[in-house]
Amino acid sequence: MLDEGNVRVDMGKPIFETNKIPVIGMKAEQILNANLYVNSLHKSYVITCVSMGNPHCVIFTKDIVNNDRLTLEGASIECDVHFPHKINVEFAKIIDRKTIRMRVWERGTGITLACGTGSCATAVAAILQGVVDNNIDILVDGGILQITWNGGNSHVFMTGPTTKVFEGQFFI
């Protein structure tokens, strides 16, 4: 617990081994800026795959994707043959070296307002590419998450606000 209602969470180490994400049909050195052709969309993507305990496919875009595109493309990529356990799909736009705008399609769920592991995966992918610093803000539909990763074998840390939504008593 931090001051002003913020919480910092150790999200663990990112996983890049293709068999642990899992991703099939790509070598380990190909998960950063890999080319993915999605047959159902007849479209190619440049992706970075990483697991934060669950699989993520990060796609950097020049603009913020709208709900129609997020639904169509997110659902198709989620179920692509390269992802045997399905995959979460993040569409991210680099704003500057300290800020990324991200929208997420979560596997089995659809569009969500935020995704902690997806924000971490997006930050890791951008840091690996050298396009952002190692302490950045991820702007999601539900707010702002601060992600810190020092690269290599270090842990990813996520900081964000908390809000009390319920108080009650439990009687036995």
C-alpha positions in Angstrom: 0.0 0.0 0.0 1.3 3.4 -0.9 0.1 6.9 -0.1 -3.0 8.4 -1.6 -4.8 5.1 -2.2 -2.3 3.6 -4.6 -1.1 0.0 -4.5 2.2 -1.4 -6.0 2.1 -5.0 -7.0 5.1 -7.3 -8.0 3.8 -8.9 -11.2 6.7 -11.3 -11.5 9.1 -11.8 -14.4 8.0 -11.7 -18.0 8.2 -15.0 -19.9 9.5 -15.1 -23.5 9.9 -18.9 -24.1 7.5 -19.8 -26.9 6.5 -23.1 -25.3 5.7 -21.3 -22.0 3.6 -18.5 -23.5 2.5 -20.7 -25.5 3.0 -19.7 -29.1 3.5 -22.3 -31.9 5.1 -21.8 -35.3 7.6 -19.2 -34.1 11.1 -19.5 -32.8 12.1 -17.9 -29.5 14.0 -15.1 -31.2 11.0 -14.3 -33.4 8.6 -13.3 -30.6 9.8 -9.7 -30.7 8.4 -8.0 -33.8 7.2 -11.2 -35.3 5.2 -11.3 -38.5 1.7 -12.8 -38.0 -0.6 -13.4 -40.9 -4.2 -14.0 -39.7 -6.0 -16.0 -42.4 -9.5 -15.2 -41.2 -8.7 -11.4 -41.6 -6.4 -11.7 -44.6 -4.1 -9.3 -42.8 -0.6 -9.2 -41.4 0.5 -7.9 -38.1 3.8 -7.2 -36.4 3.5 -8.7 -32.9 5.4 -9.2 -29.7 4.4 -12.1 -27.6 5.1 -12.3 -23.8 3.5 -14.1 -20.9 2.9 -12.4 -17.5 1.5 -15.7 -16.2 -1.0 -15.6 -19.1 -0.4 -15.1 -22.8 -0.3 -11.7 -24.5 0.1 -10.6 -28.1 1.1 -6.9 -28.3 0.5 -4.9 -31.5 1.8 -1.4 -31.8 -0.5 0.9 -33.9 -0.4 4.4 -35.2 -3.8 5.2 -33.9 -6.1 4.1 -31.1 -8.3 1.3 -32.2 -12.1 1.7 -32.0 -14.5 -0.8 -30.6 -15.4 -2.3 -34.0 -11.8 -2.9 -34.9 -10.9 -4.2 -31.4 -13.8 -6.7 -31.6 -13.1 -7.9 -35.1 -9.4 -8.1 -35.0 -9.0 -9.0 -31.3 -11.4 -11.9 -31.5 -9.7 -13.3 -34.7 -6.2 -13.0 -33.3 -7.3 -14.5 -29.9 -8.3 -17.7 -31.7 -5.5 -17.8 -34.3 -3.8 -21.2 -34.8 -0.5 -19.8 -33.5 -2.0 -19.5 -30.0 -3.1 -23.0 -28.8 -4.5 -21.7 -25.5 -5.9 -18.5 -27.1 -4.3 -15.2 -26.3 -5.0 -11.7 -24.9 -4.5 -9.0 -27.6 -3.2 -5.5 -26.8 -3.4 -2.7 -29.4 -1.0 0.0 -28.2 0.0 3.5 -29.4 3.2 5.0 -28.2 2.4 8.6 -27.1 5.9 9.5 -25.9 8.8 7.8 -24.0 6.8 7.8 -20.8 3.3 7.1 -22.0 1.4 4.4 -24.0 -2.3 4.3 -24.8 -3.5 0.7 -24.8 -6.8 -1.1 -25.5 -7.2 -4.8 -24.8 -9.2 -7.8 -26.0 -9.1 -10.4 -23.3 -9.4 -14.0 -24.3 -12.7 -15.5 -23.4 -14.1 -12.1 -22.3 -13.8 -9.5 -25.0 -13.2 -5.8 -24.6 -12.3 -4.8 -21.0 -11.6 -1.5 -19.4 -8.2 -2.5 -18.1 -5.8 -5.4 -17.9 -3.0 -5.4 -15.4 -1.0 -8.3 -17.0 -1.8 -6.8 -20.4 -0.4 -3.4 -19.3 2.7 -5.1 -18.1 3.1 -7.1 -21.3 2.7 -3.9 -23.4 5.3 -2.1 -21.3 7.7 -5.0 -21.5 7.3 -5.1 -25.3 7.9 -1.4 -25.7 10.9 -1.4 -23.4 12.4 -4.3 -25.3 12.0 -2.2 -28.5 13.7 0.8 -26.9 10.8 3.1 -27.7 10.0 4.0 -24.0 11.7 4.4 -20.7 11.6 1.7 -18.0 9.0 3.5 -15.9 5.9 4.4 -17.9 2.2 5.1 -17.7 -0.2 2.9 -19.6 -3.5 4.7 -20.3 -6.3 2.2 -20.5 -10.1 2.8 -20.8 -10.4 2.4 -17.1 -7.6 4.7 -16.0 -3.8 4.9 -15.7 -1.4 2.2 -14.5 2.2 2.8 -13.9 4.5 0.0 -15.0 8.2 -0.4 -14.2 10.6 -2.9 -15.6 14.4 -2.8 -15.5 14.8 -5.4 -18.2 16.6 -8.7 -18.2 15.6 -11.1 -15.4 14.0 -8.4 -13.2 10.4 -8.3 -12.0 7.7 -6.1 -13.4 6.0 -3.7 -11.0 2.5 -2.3 -11.5 1.2 0.7 -9.5 -2.3 2.0 -9.7 -5.2 3.5 -7.7 -7.6 1.7 -5.5 -11.2 2.6 -4.7 -13.3 1.3 -1.9 -16.4 -0.3 -3.5 -17.9 -2.3 -0.6 -17.9 -2.5 3.1 -19.8 -5.2 5.1 -19.8 -7.6 7.9 -19.9 -11.3 7.9 -21.7 -13.2 10.6 -21.4 -16.9 11.3 
